[in-house]
Amino acid sequence: MAESTLGARVAELRRRRGLSQKELGAAIRRSESWVSQVERDVLPVERLSVLQRLADVLGVAVRDLRPEAAEPMAADRGDGHRAGSAVFDKLRLLLTGHPALEQLLGDEADRESADELPALQERVDLAWQLAHESRLVEVGSSLLELIPDLEHAARSTSVKRPEVLTLLSRAYQVAATAFTRQEEVDAAWVAADRALTAAEESGDALSVVAGTYRMAQAFLRLQRLEQAQQAARVSVTALAPQVLDNELVRPEVLSLYGSLQLMLAVIAATDGNRTAARTGLAAARRAAERLGEGRNDFDTEFGPTSVAVHAVAVAVELGDAGEALDTAGTVDASVLSPERQARFLVDVARAHAQRRQAAEALEALLNAERLAPELVHHDHRSREVVRDLLQFAGRRPADELRELAARAAVTP
């Protein structure tokens, strides 16, 4: 089997164990159609957690399914080519240790904040704007000064402490988001925890929920699905009494509740739990319908369009490429941020790749790149699609694909 494809290996090992495609799918919480697509090499399997589940059920090691997956998949992340790695190294160091120990010990004079509250608010808003545009290197650069300034302001008598703590929580949340998108999920975890602490000290309960949402994002990227689900589920349960059977619920509560339901849907889809994924989408859709419009409370970008683009992502995760593309055809994502539009297009590209529609997948990726180059060049999902397209093309890839692969530092 050494020279065979992944699909051929899965099919042969399944038959050796006397399993049908339906039985194998049930064992790994995927559909019979998903198994069929994998065995025909229509659907690539790149996620290490899914490969591990397959290997466990088939009674082999991961390297027996995909030899190259036996090593850590750092190459898929493009670490050696990632722009701004020095910035994020500095930001990681900033999170190490106490942020204002000299001030607490009294070894540093109680400095007046260089910025008043409105200026600090403006700087935090700018950091989030950069994140929504997927300009992550600029986000990291801005936080190197913003976080220390907020930490000192939170201990100063010249500004209102609860308001500054709320801003500090938002700053740590954007740091968590940036680290997560950079695949630096351990640092994202630390930043999300700092966000939760600042939010709780501020007395703003909804900021605590928002911090938990960022924590769940980090756990999801770490493939710690149980912890991601727990983080999101606890907040959903806490918000439910304010949302269900309450016509006067505040819009920002609905936004957070709906965003967390979308998070639960994606977690379930990643885990192959089709029923739970549909349940999360349905709950989010009801919340979005009650809002009636897109909002950006706590920088979550929640609304009807957000639910639709997440429905595409969930369908792709579940291997339902046709459903994903049908849903995508009804979505006008132009109302979303460049980052969210680009992620939507990456999911469209993934769906086309699952159906071996190479030209359509490449077009979606190039459109995503125009909106958010950093995302397309460094996100592991977009890089997987580029790698698949190179493999589909064989020895003579189109110039546009070859050039995209070079920009993303992807090799077949």
JOVENLIN-V827981 format. One record per helix or strand of 3 or more residues. SS is the DSSP state (@ for helix, = for strand). FROM is the first residue (numbers start at 1). TO is the last residue. If there is no record, write none. Layout:
BEGIN
ss=SS from=FROM to=TO
ss=SS from=FROM to=TO
END
This chain:
BEGIN
ss=@ from=6 to=16
ss=@ from=21 to=27
ss=@ from=32 to=39
ss=@ from=48 to=58
ss=@ from=62 to=65
ss=@ from=67 to=70
ss=@ from=74 to=77
ss=@ from=79 to=81
ss=@ from=85 to=94
ss=@ from=101 to=105
ss=@ from=117 to=132
ss=@ from=136 to=153
ss=@ from=161 to=181
ss=@ from=185 to=202
ss=@ from=205 to=221
ss=@ from=225 to=243
ss=@ from=251 to=270
ss=@ from=274 to=291
ss=@ from=297 to=299
ss=@ from=304 to=317
ss=@ from=321 to=328
ss=@ from=333 to=335
ss=@ from=338 to=354
ss=@ from=358 to=371
ss=@ from=373 to=378
ss=@ from=380 to=393
ss=@ from=399 to=407
END
